[in-house]
Amino acid sequence: MEEFHKIKRLPPYVFEQVNRLKAKARANGADIIDLGMGNPDLPTPQHIVDKLTEVVQDPRTHRYSASKGIQGLRKAQAAY
């Protein structure tokens, strides 16, 4: 499958490049302390899980947002 031509014009994804550099350094024996994007090492507190479960079961939360969005962004999109 061929990539869309505009995709080819995008700059490299910085986090993919950082991950590749980290993997290469680790493969070469470097001890890497990763302070990048976090991955939780503790479970989500139960009160948060309970609230998320409660909200997702409410059919009123299954609709699109009624927000009008960000005015400057809307104007830019309309002008485009």
Long-range contacts (C-beta under 8 A, 24 or more apart in sequence): none
